[in-house]
Amino acid sequence: MSIWRVLLSIFCPPLAVIDRGCGSIIIVFLLWLCGWVPGVIAALVILNNPKR
């Protein structure tokens, strides 16, 4: 995970997970609409997943 991805996940979480698939984008976007912090946390968790 690069520093640019971390910064992008802080400012606009859906754009940070755009290459992880449609499901990840939708989940992060919905959480981001509910509140900024849940969207950022979800994006960081998805980006930190070692399986992908």
mmCIF file of the N, C-alpha and C atoms, coordinates in Angstrom:
data_MODEL
# 
_entry.id   MODEL 
# 
loop_
_atom_site.group_PDB 
_atom_site.id 
_atom_site.type_symbol 
_atom_site.label_atom_id 
_atom_site.label_alt_id 
_atom_site.label_comp_id 
_atom_site.label_asym_id 
_atom_site.label_entity_id 
_atom_site.label_seq_id 
_atom_site.pdbx_PDB_ins_code 
_atom_site.Cartn_x 
_atom_site.Cartn_y 
_atom_site.Cartn_z 
_atom_site.occupancy 
_atom_site.B_iso_or_equiv 
_atom_site.pdbx_formal_charge 
_atom_site.auth_seq_id 
_atom_site.auth_comp_id 
_atom_site.auth_asym_id 
_atom_site.auth_atom_id 
_atom_site.pdbx_PDB_model_num 
ATOM 1   N N  . MET A 1 1  ? 0.851   -1.170  0.000  1.00 0.00 ? 1  MET A N  1 
ATOM 2   C CA . MET A 1 1  ? 0.000   0.000   0.000  1.00 0.00 ? 1  MET A CA 1 
ATOM 3   C C  . MET A 1 1  ? 0.900   1.238   0.000  1.00 0.00 ? 1  MET A C  1 
ATOM 4   N N  . SER A 1 2  ? 0.731   2.062   -0.998 1.00 0.00 ? 2  SER A N  1 
ATOM 5   C CA . SER A 1 2  ? 1.579   3.238   -1.131 1.00 0.00 ? 2  SER A CA 1 
ATOM 6   C C  . SER A 1 2  ? 0.990   4.426   -0.363 1.00 0.00 ? 2  SER A C  1 
ATOM 7   N N  . ILE A 1 3  ? 1.813   5.409   -0.181 1.00 0.00 ? 3  ILE A N  1 
ATOM 8   C CA . ILE A 1 3  ? 1.387   6.607   0.541  1.00 0.00 ? 3  ILE A CA 1 
ATOM 9   C C  . ILE A 1 3  ? 0.304   7.343   -0.245 1.00 0.00 ? 3  ILE A C  1 
ATOM 10  N N  . TRP A 1 4  ? 0.336   7.245   -1.575 1.00 0.00 ? 4  TRP A N  1 
ATOM 11  C CA . TRP A 1 4  ? -0.674  7.905   -2.395 1.00 0.00 ? 4  TRP A CA 1 
ATOM 12  C C  . TRP A 1 4  ? -2.036  7.262   -2.211 1.00 0.00 ? 4  TRP A C  1 
ATOM 13  N N  . ARG A 1 5  ? -2.058  5.940   -2.059 1.00 0.00 ? 5  ARG A N  1 
ATOM 14  C CA . ARG A 1 5  ? -3.327  5.249   -1.810 1.00 0.00 ? 5  ARG A CA 1 
ATOM 15  C C  . ARG A 1 5  ? -3.895  5.626   -0.447 1.00 0.00 ? 5  ARG A C  1 
ATOM 16  N N  . VAL A 1 6  ? -3.032  5.765   0.536  1.00 0.00 ? 6  VAL A N  1 
ATOM 17  C CA . VAL A 1 6  ? -3.482  6.153   1.878  1.00 0.00 ? 6  VAL A CA 1 
ATOM 18  C C  . VAL A 1 6  ? -4.068  7.560   1.841  1.00 0.00 ? 6  VAL A C  1 
ATOM 19  N N  . LEU A 1 7  ? -3.382  8.477   1.192  1.00 0.00 ? 7  LEU A N  1 
ATOM 20  C CA . LEU A 1 7  ? -3.891  9.848   1.089  1.00 0.00 ? 7  LEU A CA 1 
ATOM 21  C C  . LEU A 1 7  ? -5.198  9.903   0.306  1.00 0.00 ? 7  LEU A C  1 
ATOM 22  N N  . LEU A 1 8  ? -5.284  9.124   -0.758 1.00 0.00 ? 8  LEU A N  1 
ATOM 23  C CA . LEU A 1 8  ? -6.509  9.089   -1.545 1.00 0.00 ? 8  LEU A CA 1 
ATOM 24  C C  . LEU A 1 8  ? -7.657  8.487   -0.743 1.00 0.00 ? 8  LEU A C  1 
ATOM 25  N N  . SER A 1 9  ? -7.354  7.480   0.081  1.00 0.00 ? 9  SER A N  1 
ATOM 26  C CA . SER A 1 9  ? -8.404  6.879   0.908  1.00 0.00 ? 9  SER A CA 1 
ATOM 27  C C  . SER A 1 9  ? -8.865  7.813   2.015  1.00 0.00 ? 9  SER A C  1 
ATOM 28  N N  . ILE A 1 10 ? -8.047  8.753   2.399  1.00 0.00 ? 10 ILE A N  1 
ATOM 29  C CA . ILE A 1 10 ? -8.453  9.731   3.414  1.00 0.00 ? 10 ILE A CA 1 
ATOM 30  C C  . ILE A 1 10 ? -9.334  10.808  2.785  1.00 0.00 ? 10 ILE A C  1 
ATOM 31  N N  . PHE A 1 11 ? -8.982  11.266  1.589  1.00 0.00 ? 11 PHE A N  1 
ATOM 32  C CA . PHE A 1 11 ? -9.733  12.350  0.970  1.00 0.00 ? 11 PHE A CA 1 
ATOM 33  C C  . PHE A 1 11 ? -10.951 11.884  0.182  1.00 0.00 ? 11 PHE A C  1 
ATOM 34  N N  . CYS A 1 12 ? -10.835 10.769  -0.526 1.00 0.00 ? 12 CYS A N  1 
ATOM 35  C CA . CYS A 1 12 ? -11.966 10.245  -1.311 1.00 0.00 ? 12 CYS A CA 1 
ATOM 36  C C  . CYS A 1 12 ? -11.865 8.717   -1.350 1.00 0.00 ? 12 CYS A C  1 
ATOM 37  N N  . PRO A 1 13 ? -12.404 8.046   -0.340 1.00 0.00 ? 13 PRO A N  1 
ATOM 38  C CA . PRO A 1 13 ? -12.251 6.594   -0.217 1.00 0.00 ? 13 PRO A CA 1 
ATOM 39  C C  . PRO A 1 13 ? -12.718 5.777   -1.419 1.00 0.00 ? 13 PRO A C  1 
ATOM 40  N N  . PRO A 1 14 ? -13.831 6.105   -2.089 1.00 0.00 ? 14 PRO A N  1 
ATOM 41  C CA . PRO A 1 14 ? -14.222 5.270   -3.236 1.00 0.00 ? 14 PRO A CA 1 
ATOM 42  C C  . PRO A 1 14 ? -13.190 5.249   -4.367 1.00 0.00 ? 14 PRO A C  1 
ATOM 43  N N  . LEU A 1 15 ? -12.478 6.336   -4.560 1.00 0.00 ? 15 LEU A N  1 
ATOM 44  C CA . LEU A 1 15 ? -11.457 6.358   -5.608 1.00 0.00 ? 15 LEU A CA 1 
ATOM 45  C C  . LEU A 1 15 ? -10.242 5.517   -5.242 1.00 0.00 ? 15 LEU A C  1 
ATOM 46  N N  . ALA A 1 16 ? -9.992  5.340   -3.968 1.00 0.00 ? 16 ALA A N  1 
ATOM 47  C CA . ALA A 1 16 ? -8.836  4.564   -3.542 1.00 0.00 ? 16 ALA A CA 1 
ATOM 48  C C  . ALA A 1 16 ? -9.027  3.074   -3.804 1.00 0.00 ? 16 ALA A C  1 
ATOM 49  N N  . VAL A 1 17 ? -10.267 2.600   -3.791 1.00 0.00 ? 17 VAL A N  1 
ATOM 50  C CA . VAL A 1 17 ? -10.518 1.166   -3.978 1.00 0.00 ? 17 VAL A CA 1 
ATOM 51  C C  . VAL A 1 17 ? -11.095 0.863   -5.357 1.00 0.00 ? 17 VAL A C  1 
ATOM 52  N N  . ILE A 1 18 ? -10.881 1.748   -6.312 1.00 0.00 ? 18 ILE A N  1 
ATOM 53  C CA . ILE A 1 18 ? -11.499 1.593   -7.622 1.00 0.00 ? 18 ILE A CA 1 
ATOM 54  C C  . ILE A 1 18 ? -11.006 0.350   -8.360 1.00 0.00 ? 18 ILE A C  1 
ATOM 55  N N  . ASP A 1 19 ? -9.815  -0.109  -8.099 1.00 0.00 ? 19 ASP A N  1 
ATOM 56  C CA . ASP A 1 19 ? -9.298  -1.293  -8.786 1.00 0.00 ? 19 ASP A CA 1 
ATOM 57  C C  . ASP A 1 19 ? -9.590  -2.593  -8.040 1.00 0.00 ? 19 ASP A C  1 
ATOM 58  N N  . ARG A 1 20 ? -10.318 -2.532  -6.942 1.00 0.00 ? 20 ARG A N  1 
ATOM 59  C CA . ARG A 1 20 ? -10.624 -3.717  -6.141 1.00 0.00 ? 20 ARG A CA 1 
ATOM 60  C C  . ARG A 1 20 ? -11.941 -4.377  -6.501 1.00 0.00 ? 20 ARG A C  1 
ATOM 61  N N  . GLY A 1 21 ? -12.678 -3.824  -7.422 1.00 0.00 ? 21 GLY A N  1 
ATOM 62  C CA . GLY A 1 21 ? -13.919 -4.434  -7.855 1.00 0.00 ? 21 GLY A CA 1 
ATOM 63  C C  . GLY A 1 21 ? -15.135 -3.595  -7.516 1.00 0.00 ? 21 GLY A C  1 
ATOM 64  N N  . CYS A 1 22 ? -16.226 -3.925  -8.179 1.00 0.00 ? 22 CYS A N  1 
ATOM 65  C CA . CYS A 1 22 ? -17.449 -3.142  -8.038 1.00 0.00 ? 22 CYS A CA 1 
ATOM 66  C C  . CYS A 1 22 ? -18.041 -3.232  -6.633 1.00 0.00 ? 22 CYS A C  1 
ATOM 67  N N  . GLY A 1 23 ? -17.978 -4.409  -6.021 1.00 0.00 ? 23 GLY A N  1 
ATOM 68  C CA . GLY A 1 23 ? -18.533 -4.584  -4.687 1.00 0.00 ? 23 GLY A CA 1 
ATOM 69  C C  . GLY A 1 23 ? -17.830 -3.730  -3.645 1.00 0.00 ? 23 GLY A C  1 
ATOM 70  N N  . SER A 1 24 ? -16.525 -3.650  -3.738 1.00 0.00 ? 24 SER A N  1 
ATOM 71  C CA . SER A 1 24 ? -15.759 -2.832  -2.798 1.00 0.00 ? 24 SER A CA 1 
ATOM 72  C C  . SER A 1 24 ? -16.075 -1.358  -2.964 1.00 0.00 ? 24 SER A C  1 
ATOM 73  N N  . ILE A 1 25 ? -16.225 -0.928  -4.195 1.00 0.00 ? 25 ILE A N  1 
ATOM 74  C CA . ILE A 1 25 ? -16.535 0.479   -4.450 1.00 0.00 ? 25 ILE A CA 1 
ATOM 75  C C  . ILE A 1 25 ? -17.895 0.835   -3.876 1.00 0.00 ? 25 ILE A C  1 
ATOM 76  N N  . ILE A 1 26 ? -18.871 -0.041  -4.087 1.00 0.00 ? 26 ILE A N  1 
ATOM 77  C CA . ILE A 1 26 ? -20.223 0.230   -3.595 1.00 0.00 ? 26 ILE A CA 1 
ATOM 78  C C  . ILE A 1 26 ? -20.255 0.265   -2.076 1.00 0.00 ? 26 ILE A C  1 
ATOM 79  N N  . ILE A 1 27 ? -19.598 -0.698  -1.432 1.00 0.00 ? 27 ILE A N  1 
ATOM 80  C CA . ILE A 1 27 ? -19.581 -0.742  0.032  1.00 0.00 ? 27 ILE A CA 1 
ATOM 81  C C  . ILE A 1 27 ? -18.922 0.506   0.602  1.00 0.00 ? 27 ILE A C  1 
ATOM 82  N N  . VAL A 1 28 ? -17.772 0.858   0.066  1.00 0.00 ? 28 VAL A N  1 
ATOM 83  C CA . VAL A 1 28 ? -17.053 2.036   0.565  1.00 0.00 ? 28 VAL A CA 1 
ATOM 84  C C  . VAL A 1 28 ? -17.851 3.304   0.289  1.00 0.00 ? 28 VAL A C  1 
ATOM 85  N N  . PHE A 1 29 ? -18.484 3.386   -0.870 1.00 0.00 ? 29 PHE A N  1 
ATOM 86  C CA . PHE A 1 29 ? -19.268 4.569   -1.204 1.00 0.00 ? 29 PHE A CA 1 
ATOM 87  C C  . PHE A 1 29 ? -20.453 4.727   -0.255 1.00 0.00 ? 29 PHE A C  1 
ATOM 88  N N  . LEU A 1 30 ? -21.157 3.641   0.029  1.00 0.00 ? 30 LEU A N  1 
ATOM 89  C CA . LEU A 1 30 ? -22.293 3.719   0.951  1.00 0.00 ? 30 LEU A CA 1 
ATOM 90  C C  . LEU A 1 30 ? -21.845 4.086   2.368  1.00 0.00 ? 30 LEU A C  1 
ATOM 91  N N  . LEU A 1 31 ? -20.750 3.509   2.805  1.00 0.00 ? 31 LEU A N  1 
ATOM 92  C CA . LEU A 1 31 ? -20.233 3.880   4.124  1.00 0.00 ? 31 LEU A CA 1 
ATOM 93  C C  . LEU A 1 31 ? -19.760 5.321   4.144  1.00 0.00 ? 31 LEU A C  1 
ATOM 94  N N  . TRP A 1 32 ? -19.203 5.778   3.054  1.00 0.00 ? 32 TRP A N  1 
ATOM 95  C CA . TRP A 1 32 ? -18.733 7.159   2.953  1.00 0.00 ? 32 TRP A CA 1 
ATOM 96  C C  . TRP A 1 32 ? -19.905 8.132   2.998  1.00 0.00 ? 32 TRP A C  1 
ATOM 97  N N  . LEU A 1 33 ? -21.042 7.729   2.405  1.00 0.00 ? 33 LEU A N  1 
ATOM 98  C CA . LEU A 1 33 ? -22.230 8.573   2.480  1.00 0.00 ? 33 LEU A CA 1 
ATOM 99  C C  . LEU A 1 33 ? -22.797 8.634   3.895  1.00 0.00 ? 33 LEU A C  1 
ATOM 100 N N  . CYS A 1 34 ? -22.670 7.538   4.636  1.00 0.00 ? 34 CYS A N  1 
ATOM 101 C CA . CYS A 1 34 ? -23.150 7.509   6.024  1.00 0.00 ? 34 CYS A CA 1 
ATOM 102 C C  . CYS A 1 34 ? -22.287 8.376   6.932  1.00 0.00 ? 34 CYS A C  1 
ATOM 103 N N  . GLY A 1 35 ? -21.046 8.460   6.609  1.00 0.00 ? 35 GLY A N  1 
ATOM 104 C CA . GLY A 1 35 ? -20.125 9.264   7.405  1.00 0.00 ? 35 GLY A CA 1 
ATOM 105 C C  . GLY A 1 35 ? -18.732 9.128   6.844  1.00 0.00 ? 35 GLY A C  1 
ATOM 106 N N  . TRP A 1 36 ? -17.947 10.143  7.022  1.00 0.00 ? 36 TRP A N  1 
ATOM 107 C CA . TRP A 1 36 ? -16.617 10.151  6.439  1.00 0.00 ? 36 TRP A CA 1 
ATOM 108 C C  . TRP A 1 36 ? -15.719 9.084   7.066  1.00 0.00 ? 36 TRP A C  1 
ATOM 109 N N  . VAL A 1 37 ? -15.764 8.944   8.379  1.00 0.00 ? 37 VAL A N  1 
ATOM 110 C CA . VAL A 1 37 ? -14.872 8.024   9.086  1.00 0.00 ? 37 VAL A CA 1 
ATOM 111 C C  . VAL A 1 37 ? -15.120 6.563   8.707  1.00 0.00 ? 37 VAL A C  1 
ATOM 112 N N  . PRO A 1 38 ? -16.385 6.082   8.656  1.00 0.00 ? 38 PRO A N  1 
ATOM 113 C CA . PRO A 1 38 ? -16.578 4.680   8.244  1.00 0.00 ? 38 PRO A CA 1 
ATOM 114 C C  . PRO A 1 38 ? -16.077 4.392   6.830  1.00 0.00 ? 38 PRO A C  1 
ATOM 115 N N  . GLY A 1 39 ? -16.210 5.338   5.938  1.00 0.00 ? 39 GLY A N  1 
ATOM 116 C CA . GLY A 1 39 ? -15.707 5.154   4.581  1.00 0.00 ? 39 GLY A CA 1 
ATOM 117 C C  . GLY A 1 39 ? -14.194 5.063   4.529  1.00 0.00 ? 39 GLY A C  1 
ATOM 118 N N  . VAL A 1 40 ? -13.533 5.889   5.299  1.00 0.00 ? 40 VAL A N  1 
ATOM 119 C CA . VAL A 1 40 ? -12.063 5.860   5.349  1.00 0.00 ? 40 VAL A CA 1 
ATOM 120 C C  . VAL A 1 40 ? -11.585 4.553   5.969  1.00 0.00 ? 40 VAL A C  1 
ATOM 121 N N  . ILE A 1 41 ? -12.205 4.126   7.037  1.00 0.00 ? 41 ILE A N  1 
ATOM 122 C CA . ILE A 1 41 ? -11.809 2.872   7.690  1.00 0.00 ? 41 ILE A CA 1 
ATOM 123 C C  . ILE A 1 41 ? -12.013 1.694   6.750  1.00 0.00 ? 41 ILE A C  1 
ATOM 124 N N  . ALA A 1 42 ? -13.147 1.651   6.073  1.00 0.00 ? 42 ALA A N  1 
ATOM 125 C CA . ALA A 1 42 ? -13.414 0.553   5.141  1.00 0.00 ? 42 ALA A CA 1 
ATOM 126 C C  . ALA A 1 42 ? -12.402 0.543   3.998  1.00 0.00 ? 42 ALA A C  1 
ATOM 127 N N  . ALA A 1 43 ? -12.084 1.709   3.465  1.00 0.00 ? 43 ALA A N  1 
ATOM 128 C CA . ALA A 1 43 ? -11.101 1.782   2.374  1.00 0.00 ? 43 ALA A CA 1 
ATOM 129 C C  . ALA A 1 43 ? -9.730  1.306   2.840  1.00 0.00 ? 43 ALA A C  1 
ATOM 130 N N  . LEU A 1 44 ? -9.319  1.707   4.020  1.00 0.00 ? 44 LEU A N  1 
ATOM 131 C CA . LEU A 1 44 ? -8.015  1.276   4.525  1.00 0.00 ? 44 LEU A CA 1 
ATOM 132 C C  . LEU A 1 44 ? -7.988  -0.224  4.790  1.00 0.00 ? 44 LEU A C  1 
ATOM 133 N N  . VAL A 1 45 ? -9.082  -0.776  5.282  1.00 0.00 ? 45 VAL A N  1 
ATOM 134 C CA . VAL A 1 45 ? -9.145  -2.224  5.515  1.00 0.00 ? 45 VAL A CA 1 
ATOM 135 C C  . VAL A 1 45 ? -9.081  -2.973  4.196  1.00 0.00 ? 45 VAL A C  1 
ATOM 136 N N  . ILE A 1 46 ? -9.811  -2.517  3.207  1.00 0.00 ? 46 ILE A N  1 
ATOM 137 C CA . ILE A 1 46 ? -9.799  -3.185  1.898  1.00 0.00 ? 46 ILE A CA 1 
ATOM 138 C C  . ILE A 1 46 ? -8.421  -3.071  1.247  1.00 0.00 ? 46 ILE A C  1 
ATOM 139 N N  . LEU A 1 47 ? -7.790  -1.931  1.355  1.00 0.00 ? 47 LEU A N  1 
ATOM 140 C CA . LEU A 1 47 ? -6.461  -1.760  0.770  1.00 0.00 ? 47 LEU A CA 1 
ATOM 141 C C  . LEU A 1 47 ? -5.395  -2.556  1.504  1.00 0.00 ? 47 LEU A C  1 
ATOM 142 N N  . ASN A 1 48 ? -5.611  -2.819  2.780  1.00 0.00 ? 48 ASN A N  1 
ATOM 143 C CA . ASN A 1 48 ? -4.618  -3.529  3.583  1.00 0.00 ? 48 ASN A CA 1 
ATOM 144 C C  . ASN A 1 48 ? -4.816  -5.039  3.532  1.00 0.00 ? 48 ASN A C  1 
ATOM 145 N N  . ASN A 1 49 ? -5.802  -5.510  2.787  1.00 0.00 ? 49 ASN A N  1 
ATOM 146 C CA . ASN A 1 49 ? -6.084  -6.940  2.675  1.00 0.00 ? 49 ASN A CA 1 
ATOM 147 C C  . ASN A 1 49 ? -4.941  -7.629  1.921  1.00 0.00 ? 49 ASN A C  1 
ATOM 148 N N  . PRO A 1 50 ? -4.214  -8.557  2.548  1.00 0.00 ? 50 PRO A N  1 
ATOM 149 C CA . PRO A 1 50 ? -3.068  -9.176  1.888  1.00 0.00 ? 50 PRO A CA 1 
ATOM 150 C C  . PRO A 1 50 ? -3.448  -10.207 0.824  1.00 0.00 ? 50 PRO A C  1 
ATOM 151 N N  . LYS A 1 51 ? -4.705  -10.635 0.771  1.00 0.00 ? 51 LYS A N  1 
ATOM 152 C CA . LYS A 1 51 ? -5.098  -11.660 -0.190 1.00 0.00 ? 51 LYS A CA 1 
ATOM 153 C C  . LYS A 1 51 ? -5.181  -11.125 -1.606 1.00 0.00 ? 51 LYS A C  1 
ATOM 154 N N  . ARG A 1 52 ? -5.300  -9.834  -1.788 1.00 0.00 ? 52 ARG A N  1 
ATOM 155 C CA . ARG A 1 52 ? -5.413  -9.253  -3.122 1.00 0.00 ? 52 ARG A CA 1 
ATOM 156 C C  . ARG A 1 52 ? -4.162  -8.582  -3.526 1.00 0.00 ? 52 ARG A C  1 
# 
